[in-house]
């Protein structure tokens, strides 16, 4: 019996040895009885949407995505609403979905997750014509990404983001209007608004403790520290997992509208997008079929055998 058909969408800039990756992926799939995958490389003009779409058209059952957050987000946008499963092959230094799945940088182990693991439908967030699976943000979190160099990320990994954050701790707050599910706007002077589908940031820090990636809702954190002492108290509360964290409000909604009086930096799943004066964010319930490890640890994304193809509401 021939195994499922697959394709690999890879960002060659993020992979130091592409030939080794090809051999590794091919060997694991061959042992499982899967045919040789089709390979696609991303480009500067197309970070993954086109290749992933082509893989679906060519009949792939699973699309492996190997790249940074931008590559994963582009492929999520292409695969959302289909019955084609996405499997993450971690690459780069800041892959947020891989971090929430508990995947390390070992390509063979990640391929085994697709071969031996479970399938689970999860929600995706939507901003304009793009999807995200981890978090969208406007303000400080995007400033932190802006202020972190690629060289620093290659040298020290996710710790490089600490340096990017320090540069902006004293920046002015944003005057904001935040509306949830069409309700009356809440006026805030905030440093950032983060809208999450899952809860963990880089380094295993859990910002949104109640986030459930399959509940049809998005979790919202409004962070409004004024001083360095406030920042310290906020960070300590998040790290300790306190139920109420100083300078942070949390909500849950299906639609989130954020408006500011001036353009602000913005990000989707750790990938910077163009600055803007607002974000309109919605959720598509169980739109993405995801390859996940067999349940053994993380309660957020360790799902059971009921997570099979066609489970949930994946239609466009």
N, C-alpha and C positions, 0 to 999 in steps of 0.2 A: 504494500500500500504506500503510495507516494504521499509525503507530508505536505503541509500547507505551503503555498507559494509566498515568497517574501521579497522585499526590496530593502535596500539600505540607502538612506539619504545622508550624505556625509559632507561636513564643512571641512575641506582639506586644510584650511588654515589652522584649525584646532587639533589636527591629528599629526603628531610628529613622524609617524611611520605608517603611511597608508597601505603599503604592501603587507606589513605585519597584520594590520587590522583585517585586510581581506582574507589572509590565510586563517586567522583566528576565527572569524565569523564563519567562513566556509567549513572549517574543520568541525566546529560544534554542530552546525546544521547537518553536515553529512552524517555524523554519528547518530543523530536523531532521525535520519531518514528523510530530511527535508531536501528539496532540490536546491541547486545553487541560486543565491539571490540575485536580483537585478540591482545594479549599482548606479547611483546618481550622485553627482557632485553639485553643491551649491555654488553660486557666483555672487559677486558684489550686488548685481542687479536683482537676483532672485535667491533669497536666503533659505528657500525650502518649499514654498507654496507650490511652485510649478512642478518640481520633481516629485513631491508627494502626490499631487494630483495625477501626474502621469503614471505613477506606480499603481494608483487605484484603477485608472483606466486600463492598465495592462493586466489586471486581475490579481494583484497582491492581496493576500489575507492578513499579512502582518507587515508593517513598515517600521524598520529599525531607523532611529534617528540618532546620528552621532555628530554633535556640535555643541555650541554654547546655547544660552537661553534664547537668543534670536532665532536660531535654527529650529529649536524645539517648538517655539511659539508659532513660527510660520507653518510647520507641519501640522500642528494641532488645528490651525485654522483650516487647512485642507482636509483633514480627516474627520473633523467634527460633523456629526450627522450621518456618518457612514457606518458600515459594519466591519470596517478594516481596523485592526488593532494597532495601536502605537506602542512600540517598545523602545525604551531609552537606552542608548549606549553612551554613558557619561564621557564628556570631553570638555576641555576648557577648565576654568577655575571656579565658575559660578553657576553651575547648572542647578537651579532651584528645584525642578521637578525630580531630578535624580536624588537630591538631598532629601526630599520628602518621601521618596520611595525607599530610602535607605540603601541605595546602590552606591558601591564604591567605584573606583576607576578601572576595575578589571573587566575588560571587554568580554572574555569568555563567560564569566559569571553572569554578566548582564544578558548575554544571549541565552544562557540556561534559564533565566527568568521567563523569557518568552516561550521557550520550549517546554519547560516543566512547571511553570508557575500558573497562576490563575488569571482570569480575565475579569475586569470589573468596569462597569460603566460609571463614569463620573461626570459631574457638571463642568461646564466651561463658562467663563465670564466673557462678555463681548463688549468691545469698545470700537465703535464704528464698524469697519469691515474686518477687524482682527479679533482673534480669540486669545484668552489666556487661561491657564489652569492653576496657577499658584497665587499670584498677587498682582494687582495694579496699584499704582500710587502716584500721588501728585504732591510735590514739595520736597521735603528734606530727604526722603529715601531716594528720589531721583537725583537730587543734588549730590548725595553720597556716591552714587554710581558715576556721575559726571566727574567727580573729583578724584576718582581712583584710576590710576594708570594701568595699562596692560602689562607694562614691565613689572610693576609692583605685584600684580595678581600672579604673574608667572613665578615671581620670586618667593612669595610667602602665602599664596593661595587666598582663601577667603578673608584672612586677617588683614589683607590690604584694604578692605572696606573700612576698617577702623580708622585708618589714616584719612580716607575720603570723608568720613563722618566728622572727624575733629575739625576739619577746615570750615564746616558750616554750622557748628553748634551755636554761634553767636549771631547768625543771620536773622533778619527781621521776620516776624511771623507773617503769614498770609491772611488778609481779611477774606473770609469765605462764607458762602451760602451752601449748605448741604441739605439735600432733600432725599427722603427715603420713601420709596413706593408711592410717589406723588403727593406725599404729605407736605405740610407747611415747611418752608426753608428754615433751617437752624443757622443762626448767625454766629460765626466763630472767628477768633484770631488764632490760627493754628500753625504749627510747623509742617505738618504733613497729614494727609488722609490716605490710609491704606485700605484697600478692598480686597479681601482674601477668600480664596476657595479652599485652601488648606492653611495650616497654622504656622509651619516652621519656616524660619529664616535660615541664612547660612550659619554654620557652626552649631546647628541643632537648637537654636534659640526659638522657643515657641511663643509667638506674639499673640496669636488668636487661639486661645485654648479650647473654645467651643466650636471651632470650624469643622464642618463635616462636608467633604467634597461631593456628596451624593444626596444632599437634603433639599436641593432646589433653591437654596438661598446663599447669599454672600455675606460674609462677616466684615464689618466696617470698624476700623479703629481711627479715631481722631486724636492726634497727639498734639498737646498744646503746652509744652514746657517753656517757661520764660527765662530761666536762669540756668547756670551750670549745675546748681544744686538740684533744681527740678529734673534736669537730664539724668543726674546720678540716681535720684530716687526712682525715676521712671525705669531706668535700665535695671536697677536692683530688683524692682517689683516684677519685671518681665522675667528675669533670670530665675527668680525664686518661684515663679508661677503663682503669684498672689492673685486671689479672685478679683480684687479691685486694685488697679495700678494707678499711682499718682500721675496726674496730668494726662490721663488717657481715658477716653470714653469709647465704649464698644456698643455696637448695634448689629442687627441682622435685617437683611432686606433682599427683595428680588430685583429692585431697580434703585440705582444710586445716581444722583445728580450732584456734581461738585462745580461750583462757579467761583471764580476769583476776579478781582478788578484788573489784574495784570497777568501777562503770560507767566506760567510756571513750568519748571521741568517736570516731565512725566515719564513713567516707565510701565512696561508690561512684562511680568515674569523676569525682572532683572535686566531687561533690555530697554535702553532709552528710546523713546519716540519723540516726535517734534514737540517742543514746548507749546502750551496752549492756555487759554483762560478758563478751561473747564474740562470735565470728563463726564460722559453719559455712559453708565455701565449697567448691563443687564446680565441675566443668567439663562443659559440653555440647559435644561435639566437632563442629566445623564446622556449628554450628546457625544461623549468620547468613550470609545472602548480602549481600555488601557491594560497592558501586560503588567501584572504586579507579582511580587513574591508570594509564595504560599504563606498563609497566615502563620506567624510565629512570634511577632513582637509588636510592631507599631500598630496601635489601635486605629490610627487615622487611615492607613492605606493597606492594611493586611486583611484582605477580604477572602472569603471562602469560596468553595466550589460552586456556589450558586451563581457566581459571577461569570456567566457564560455568554457566548455570542447571542446578540439579540435581546439581552436582558435590559429592560428600561426603555426610555423614550429618547431614541436617538435621531428621529427624523429632523430634517431641516425645517 
